[in-house]
Amino acid sequence: MKTQYNENEIFEIIKGIYPQAVNIHKMKEGLVSQTYYFENIDTSLVFQISKDMEGYKKENYVFQTFSNKIPVKNILNIDKYQDNIYFCISEYIDAKRLHDLSENEMNNNIIYIMNILKLLQNIDIDHDKGFGYFNSKGNAPYNTWNDFIQAVFNKKNYNWNLFSKRTNEIVNNVLNEIKKYCYILDNRKSLVHGDFGSYNVLIDKKKIYLIDWGLGLYGDPLYEIANILFWNEKCLKSLINSIMEEYIKDKNSRIKIYIYLLRTGLEEIYMNKNNNVGANIEWLENRIEEIIDSNYWNKCTSIVIP
């Protein structure tokens, strides 16, 4: 899905849209878009280009709908460049990614990161909008949260036959675990970023910004917590410690997060295989097996799943 334009071609594209553009240079990129910074008159802007028009429109939906509640990037323009190639222009956010913070900076900002998680959890979503990954119009496909969680086993949507024997064994193990505990799921519903990691969370002067909403969904806010715990990023160690203290206080929360950890892992394996992006599948498989291992949970918390 990612385009492969060289630097001169990117410069020409930006100049074609903004003839007065100066100081054009490459920024850190995600898995989908080529990303460049530039200045136009007195404004600092970000140019992104890819084949993912829906992703850009989805982020614009988040900006239009939720920017009065949570800080997100300001989308200025989305348009087609040529067949199946699209660009997005947004205001530049002069902030650091969590990944680039020092340990002291991270510790000093934990309270603000935890606060943004609470803000997300307090955004109620109309049940008519559905559950699961929402589209660029703000609609999600599932009638219940349980439908979304178990959809990963639906052969119409997920063809696990394309995967290895080991992956299918893991899928079956996860299915057994989720079916064992899915009775605990309810239809609590809020806005979930879906990829709340060190590269998609920016901070400047105690203000947190959330970018890259391609995996945004509606559902249980604990799904967000599980996503952070699944990746277990070393640079987010102090945040993870705070999350463990705040969100795993009782058996019900622990079981839900356990289910969501496993669901997250399967989703990542499937996306990796089909889009050839993301983490190494072997790492993902090992991570899921580690989570299913009861010893892993005994190390994390004293709350035991029966």
Buried (B, 14 or more C-beta within 10 A) or exposed (E): EBBEBEEEEBBEBBBEBBEEBEEBEEBEBBBBBBBBBBBBEEEEBBBBBBBBBEBBBBBBBBBEBBEEEBBBBBBBEBEEBEEEBBBBBBEBBEBBBBBBBEEEEBBBBBEEBBEBBEBBBEBEBEEEEBBBBBBBEBEBBBEBBBBBBBBBBEEEEBEBEEBEEEBEEBBEBBBEBBEEBBEEBEEEBBBBBBBBBBBBBBBEEEEBBBBBBBBBBBBBBBBBBBBBBBBEBEBBEBBBEBBBEEBBEEEEBBBBBBBBBBBBBBBBBBBBBEEEEBBEBEEBBEBBBBBBEEEBBEEBBEBEBE
